[in-house]
Amino acid sequence: MWDYTLEHVLVVERIENDEATIIYAFGDAPTWRIYGGGFYRVKGTFKNRVLVIKLPRPATVTYNMRPDGKISAKYEWQGGTSWATMTKMP
């Protein structure tokens, strides 16, 4: 969840060299006035083992795999930055 408020899911559909095709999905966050949820299918790139995704909002999302198997995520847009810790599913 972004800042314990907005649920989101990252699905990596394909990895080829330093590029990935992903689905970025999100739910509702009434506190942030986000309703209806949605998803984007976009391309991302790996830079120094960090997946970088540009969303149409515009926003940049980065996912960094940690040694403990969790993923540190950062969502940056003109309005600020949100953080999440994610668990990788098998």
Phi and psi in radians as a Rosetta constraint file:
Dihedral C 1 N 2 CA 2 C 2 CIRCULARHARMONIC -1.241 0.35
Dihedral N 2 CA 2 C 2 N 3 CIRCULARHARMONIC 2.107 0.35
Dihedral C 2 N 3 CA 3 C 3 CIRCULARHARMONIC 0.850 0.35
Dihedral N 3 CA 3 C 3 N 4 CIRCULARHARMONIC 0.654 0.35
Dihedral C 3 N 4 CA 4 C 4 CIRCULARHARMONIC 1.012 0.35
Dihedral N 4 CA 4 C 4 N 5 CIRCULARHARMONIC 0.431 0.35
Dihedral C 4 N 5 CA 5 C 5 CIRCULARHARMONIC -2.222 0.35
Dihedral N 5 CA 5 C 5 N 6 CIRCULARHARMONIC -0.779 0.35
Dihedral C 5 N 6 CA 6 C 6 CIRCULARHARMONIC -2.055 0.35
Dihedral N 6 CA 6 C 6 N 7 CIRCULARHARMONIC 2.012 0.35
Dihedral C 6 N 7 CA 7 C 7 CIRCULARHARMONIC -1.211 0.35
Dihedral N 7 CA 7 C 7 N 8 CIRCULARHARMONIC 2.474 0.35
Dihedral C 7 N 8 CA 8 C 8 CIRCULARHARMONIC -2.614 0.35
Dihedral N 8 CA 8 C 8 N 9 CIRCULARHARMONIC 2.776 0.35
Dihedral C 8 N 9 CA 9 C 9 CIRCULARHARMONIC -2.340 0.35
Dihedral N 9 CA 9 C 9 N 10 CIRCULARHARMONIC 2.438 0.35
Dihedral C 9 N 10 CA 10 C 10 CIRCULARHARMONIC -1.996 0.35
Dihedral N 10 CA 10 C 10 N 11 CIRCULARHARMONIC 2.150 0.35
Dihedral C 10 N 11 CA 11 C 11 CIRCULARHARMONIC -2.044 0.35
Dihedral N 11 CA 11 C 11 N 12 CIRCULARHARMONIC 2.100 0.35
Dihedral C 11 N 12 CA 12 C 12 CIRCULARHARMONIC -1.640 0.35
Dihedral N 12 CA 12 C 12 N 13 CIRCULARHARMONIC 1.946 0.35
Dihedral C 12 N 13 CA 13 C 13 CIRCULARHARMONIC -1.474 0.35
Dihedral N 13 CA 13 C 13 N 14 CIRCULARHARMONIC -0.632 0.35
Dihedral C 13 N 14 CA 14 C 14 CIRCULARHARMONIC -2.727 0.35
Dihedral N 14 CA 14 C 14 N 15 CIRCULARHARMONIC 2.445 0.35
Dihedral C 14 N 15 CA 15 C 15 CIRCULARHARMONIC -2.161 0.35
Dihedral N 15 CA 15 C 15 N 16 CIRCULARHARMONIC 2.249 0.35
Dihedral C 15 N 16 CA 16 C 16 CIRCULARHARMONIC -2.453 0.35
Dihedral N 16 CA 16 C 16 N 17 CIRCULARHARMONIC 1.970 0.35
Dihedral C 16 N 17 CA 17 C 17 CIRCULARHARMONIC 1.020 0.35
Dihedral N 17 CA 17 C 17 N 18 CIRCULARHARMONIC -2.072 0.35
Dihedral C 17 N 18 CA 18 C 18 CIRCULARHARMONIC -1.838 0.35
Dihedral N 18 CA 18 C 18 N 19 CIRCULARHARMONIC 0.322 0.35
Dihedral C 18 N 19 CA 19 C 19 CIRCULARHARMONIC -2.066 0.35
Dihedral N 19 CA 19 C 19 N 20 CIRCULARHARMONIC 2.644 0.35
Dihedral C 19 N 20 CA 20 C 20 CIRCULARHARMONIC -2.379 0.35
Dihedral N 20 CA 20 C 20 N 21 CIRCULARHARMONIC 2.508 0.35
Dihedral C 20 N 21 CA 21 C 21 CIRCULARHARMONIC -1.757 0.35
Dihedral N 21 CA 21 C 21 N 22 CIRCULARHARMONIC 2.179 0.35
Dihedral C 21 N 22 CA 22 C 22 CIRCULARHARMONIC -2.307 0.35
Dihedral N 22 CA 22 C 22 N 23 CIRCULARHARMONIC 2.824 0.35
Dihedral C 22 N 23 CA 23 C 23 CIRCULARHARMONIC -1.997 0.35
Dihedral N 23 CA 23 C 23 N 24 CIRCULARHARMONIC 2.187 0.35
Dihedral C 23 N 24 CA 24 C 24 CIRCULARHARMONIC -1.891 0.35
Dihedral N 24 CA 24 C 24 N 25 CIRCULARHARMONIC 1.996 0.35
Dihedral C 24 N 25 CA 25 C 25 CIRCULARHARMONIC -2.083 0.35
Dihedral N 25 CA 25 C 25 N 26 CIRCULARHARMONIC 2.620 0.35
Dihedral C 25 N 26 CA 26 C 26 CIRCULARHARMONIC -2.505 0.35
Dihedral N 26 CA 26 C 26 N 27 CIRCULARHARMONIC 2.734 0.35
Dihedral C 26 N 27 CA 27 C 27 CIRCULARHARMONIC -1.824 0.35
Dihedral N 27 CA 27 C 27 N 28 CIRCULARHARMONIC -2.589 0.35
Dihedral C 27 N 28 CA 28 C 28 CIRCULARHARMONIC -1.671 0.35
Dihedral N 28 CA 28 C 28 N 29 CIRCULARHARMONIC 2.611 0.35
Dihedral C 28 N 29 CA 29 C 29 CIRCULARHARMONIC -2.558 0.35
Dihedral N 29 CA 29 C 29 N 30 CIRCULARHARMONIC 1.425 0.35
Dihedral C 29 N 30 CA 30 C 30 CIRCULARHARMONIC -0.943 0.35
Dihedral N 30 CA 30 C 30 N 31 CIRCULARHARMONIC -0.589 0.35
Dihedral C 30 N 31 CA 31 C 31 CIRCULARHARMONIC -1.026 0.35
Dihedral N 31 CA 31 C 31 N 32 CIRCULARHARMONIC -0.605 0.35
Dihedral C 31 N 32 CA 32 C 32 CIRCULARHARMONIC -1.721 0.35
Dihedral N 32 CA 32 C 32 N 33 CIRCULARHARMONIC 0.123 0.35
Dihedral C 32 N 33 CA 33 C 33 CIRCULARHARMONIC 1.050 0.35
Dihedral N 33 CA 33 C 33 N 34 CIRCULARHARMONIC 0.697 0.35
Dihedral C 33 N 34 CA 34 C 34 CIRCULARHARMONIC -1.917 0.35
Dihedral N 34 CA 34 C 34 N 35 CIRCULARHARMONIC 2.087 0.35
Dihedral C 34 N 35 CA 35 C 35 CIRCULARHARMONIC -2.285 0.35
Dihedral N 35 CA 35 C 35 N 36 CIRCULARHARMONIC 2.584 0.35
Dihedral C 35 N 36 CA 36 C 36 CIRCULARHARMONIC 1.629 0.35
Dihedral N 36 CA 36 C 36 N 37 CIRCULARHARMONIC -0.311 0.35
Dihedral C 36 N 37 CA 37 C 37 CIRCULARHARMONIC 1.025 0.35
Dihedral N 37 CA 37 C 37 N 38 CIRCULARHARMONIC -3.045 0.35
Dihedral C 37 N 38 CA 38 C 38 CIRCULARHARMONIC 2.906 0.35
Dihedral N 38 CA 38 C 38 N 39 CIRCULARHARMONIC -3.046 0.35
Dihedral C 38 N 39 CA 39 C 39 CIRCULARHARMONIC -2.698 0.35
Dihedral N 39 CA 39 C 39 N 40 CIRCULARHARMONIC 2.806 0.35
Dihedral C 39 N 40 CA 40 C 40 CIRCULARHARMONIC -2.271 0.35
Dihedral N 40 CA 40 C 40 N 41 CIRCULARHARMONIC 2.440 0.35
Dihedral C 40 N 41 CA 41 C 41 CIRCULARHARMONIC -1.845 0.35
Dihedral N 41 CA 41 C 41 N 42 CIRCULARHARMONIC 2.037 0.35
Dihedral C 41 N 42 CA 42 C 42 CIRCULARHARMONIC -2.434 0.35
Dihedral N 42 CA 42 C 42 N 43 CIRCULARHARMONIC 2.938 0.35
Dihedral C 42 N 43 CA 43 C 43 CIRCULARHARMONIC -1.679 0.35
Dihedral N 43 CA 43 C 43 N 44 CIRCULARHARMONIC 2.529 0.35
Dihedral C 43 N 44 CA 44 C 44 CIRCULARHARMONIC -2.257 0.35
Dihedral N 44 CA 44 C 44 N 45 CIRCULARHARMONIC 2.899 0.35
Dihedral C 44 N 45 CA 45 C 45 CIRCULARHARMONIC -2.236 0.35
Dihedral N 45 CA 45 C 45 N 46 CIRCULARHARMONIC 2.604 0.35
Dihedral C 45 N 46 CA 46 C 46 CIRCULARHARMONIC -1.641 0.35
Dihedral N 46 CA 46 C 46 N 47 CIRCULARHARMONIC 2.211 0.35
Dihedral C 46 N 47 CA 47 C 47 CIRCULARHARMONIC -2.254 0.35
Dihedral N 47 CA 47 C 47 N 48 CIRCULARHARMONIC 1.970 0.35
Dihedral C 47 N 48 CA 48 C 48 CIRCULARHARMONIC 0.945 0.35
Dihedral N 48 CA 48 C 48 N 49 CIRCULARHARMONIC 0.788 0.35
Dihedral C 48 N 49 CA 49 C 49 CIRCULARHARMONIC 1.202 0.35
Dihedral N 49 CA 49 C 49 N 50 CIRCULARHARMONIC 0.245 0.35
Dihedral C 49 N 50 CA 50 C 50 CIRCULARHARMONIC -1.950 0.35
Dihedral N 50 CA 50 C 50 N 51 CIRCULARHARMONIC 2.257 0.35
Dihedral C 50 N 51 CA 51 C 51 CIRCULARHARMONIC -1.455 0.35
Dihedral N 51 CA 51 C 51 N 52 CIRCULARHARMONIC 2.163 0.35
Dihedral C 51 N 52 CA 52 C 52 CIRCULARHARMONIC -2.001 0.35
Dihedral N 52 CA 52 C 52 N 53 CIRCULARHARMONIC 2.210 0.35
Dihedral C 52 N 53 CA 53 C 53 CIRCULARHARMONIC -2.194 0.35
Dihedral N 53 CA 53 C 53 N 54 CIRCULARHARMONIC 2.360 0.35
Dihedral C 53 N 54 CA 54 C 54 CIRCULARHARMONIC -1.818 0.35
Dihedral N 54 CA 54 C 54 N 55 CIRCULARHARMONIC 2.099 0.35
Dihedral C 54 N 55 CA 55 C 55 CIRCULARHARMONIC -1.722 0.35
Dihedral N 55 CA 55 C 55 N 56 CIRCULARHARMONIC 2.730 0.35
Dihedral C 55 N 56 CA 56 C 56 CIRCULARHARMONIC -1.153 0.35
Dihedral N 56 CA 56 C 56 N 57 CIRCULARHARMONIC -0.238 0.35
Dihedral C 56 N 57 CA 57 C 57 CIRCULARHARMONIC -0.851 0.35
Dihedral N 57 CA 57 C 57 N 58 CIRCULARHARMONIC -0.852 0.35
Dihedral C 57 N 58 CA 58 C 58 CIRCULARHARMONIC -1.509 0.35
Dihedral N 58 CA 58 C 58 N 59 CIRCULARHARMONIC 2.569 0.35
Dihedral C 58 N 59 CA 59 C 59 CIRCULARHARMONIC -2.710 0.35
Dihedral N 59 CA 59 C 59 N 60 CIRCULARHARMONIC 2.709 0.35
Dihedral C 59 N 60 CA 60 C 60 CIRCULARHARMONIC -2.050 0.35
Dihedral N 60 CA 60 C 60 N 61 CIRCULARHARMONIC 2.273 0.35
Dihedral C 60 N 61 CA 61 C 61 CIRCULARHARMONIC -2.091 0.35
Dihedral N 61 CA 61 C 61 N 62 CIRCULARHARMONIC 2.339 0.35
Dihedral C 61 N 62 CA 62 C 62 CIRCULARHARMONIC -2.148 0.35
Dihedral N 62 CA 62 C 62 N 63 CIRCULARHARMONIC 2.493 0.35
Dihedral C 62 N 63 CA 63 C 63 CIRCULARHARMONIC -2.220 0.35
Dihedral N 63 CA 63 C 63 N 64 CIRCULARHARMONIC 2.194 0.35
Dihedral C 63 N 64 CA 64 C 64 CIRCULARHARMONIC -2.170 0.35
Dihedral N 64 CA 64 C 64 N 65 CIRCULARHARMONIC 2.031 0.35
Dihedral C 64 N 65 CA 65 C 65 CIRCULARHARMONIC -1.275 0.35
Dihedral N 65 CA 65 C 65 N 66 CIRCULARHARMONIC 2.201 0.35
Dihedral C 65 N 66 CA 66 C 66 CIRCULARHARMONIC -1.619 0.35
Dihedral N 66 CA 66 C 66 N 67 CIRCULARHARMONIC 2.808 0.35
Dihedral C 66 N 67 CA 67 C 67 CIRCULARHARMONIC -1.046 0.35
Dihedral N 67 CA 67 C 67 N 68 CIRCULARHARMONIC -0.465 0.35
Dihedral C 67 N 68 CA 68 C 68 CIRCULARHARMONIC -1.426 0.35
Dihedral N 68 CA 68 C 68 N 69 CIRCULARHARMONIC 0.064 0.35
Dihedral C 68 N 69 CA 69 C 69 CIRCULARHARMONIC 1.583 0.35
Dihedral N 69 CA 69 C 69 N 70 CIRCULARHARMONIC -0.169 0.35
Dihedral C 69 N 70 CA 70 C 70 CIRCULARHARMONIC -1.473 0.35
Dihedral N 70 CA 70 C 70 N 71 CIRCULARHARMONIC 2.925 0.35
Dihedral C 70 N 71 CA 71 C 71 CIRCULARHARMONIC -2.101 0.35
Dihedral N 71 CA 71 C 71 N 72 CIRCULARHARMONIC 2.193 0.35
Dihedral C 71 N 72 CA 72 C 72 CIRCULARHARMONIC -1.560 0.35
Dihedral N 72 CA 72 C 72 N 73 CIRCULARHARMONIC 2.213 0.35
Dihedral C 72 N 73 CA 73 C 73 CIRCULARHARMONIC -2.099 0.35
Dihedral N 73 CA 73 C 73 N 74 CIRCULARHARMONIC 2.501 0.35
Dihedral C 73 N 74 CA 74 C 74 CIRCULARHARMONIC -2.340 0.35
Dihedral N 74 CA 74 C 74 N 75 CIRCULARHARMONIC 2.312 0.35
Dihedral C 74 N 75 CA 75 C 75 CIRCULARHARMONIC -2.078 0.35
Dihedral N 75 CA 75 C 75 N 76 CIRCULARHARMONIC 2.021 0.35
Dihedral C 75 N 76 CA 76 C 76 CIRCULARHARMONIC -2.046 0.35
Dihedral N 76 CA 76 C 76 N 77 CIRCULARHARMONIC 2.311 0.35
Dihedral C 76 N 77 CA 77 C 77 CIRCULARHARMONIC -2.544 0.35
Dihedral N 77 CA 77 C 77 N 78 CIRCULARHARMONIC 3.082 0.35
Dihedral C 77 N 78 CA 78 C 78 CIRCULARHARMONIC -1.000 0.35
Dihedral N 78 CA 78 C 78 N 79 CIRCULARHARMONIC -0.494 0.35
Dihedral C 78 N 79 CA 79 C 79 CIRCULARHARMONIC -1.489 0.35
Dihedral N 79 CA 79 C 79 N 80 CIRCULARHARMONIC -0.141 0.35
Dihedral C 79 N 80 CA 80 C 80 CIRCULARHARMONIC 2.562 0.35
Dihedral N 80 CA 80 C 80 N 81 CIRCULARHARMONIC -2.712 0.35
Dihedral C 80 N 81 CA 81 C 81 CIRCULARHARMONIC -2.348 0.35
Dihedral N 81 CA 81 C 81 N 82 CIRCULARHARMONIC 2.407 0.35
Dihedral C 81 N 82 CA 82 C 82 CIRCULARHARMONIC -2.115 0.35
Dihedral N 82 CA 82 C 82 N 83 CIRCULARHARMONIC 2.707 0.35
Dihedral C 82 N 83 CA 83 C 83 CIRCULARHARMONIC -2.240 0.35
Dihedral N 83 CA 83 C 83 N 84 CIRCULARHARMONIC 2.654 0.35
Dihedral C 83 N 84 CA 84 C 84 CIRCULARHARMONIC -2.650 0.35
Dihedral N 84 CA 84 C 84 N 85 CIRCULARHARMONIC 2.639 0.35
Dihedral C 84 N 85 CA 85 C 85 CIRCULARHARMONIC -2.027 0.35
Dihedral N 85 CA 85 C 85 N 86 CIRCULARHARMONIC 2.183 0.35
Dihedral C 85 N 86 CA 86 C 86 CIRCULARHARMONIC -2.022 0.35
Dihedral N 86 CA 86 C 86 N 87 CIRCULARHARMONIC 2.755 0.35
Dihedral C 86 N 87 CA 87 C 87 CIRCULARHARMONIC -1.919 0.35
Dihedral N 87 CA 87 C 87 N 88 CIRCULARHARMONIC 2.232 0.35
Dihedral C 87 N 88 CA 88 C 88 CIRCULARHARMONIC -1.296 0.35
Dihedral N 88 CA 88 C 88 N 89 CIRCULARHARMONIC 2.282 0.35
Dihedral C 88 N 89 CA 89 C 89 CIRCULARHARMONIC -1.602 0.35
Dihedral N 89 CA 89 C 89 N 90 CIRCULARHARMONIC 2.538 0.35
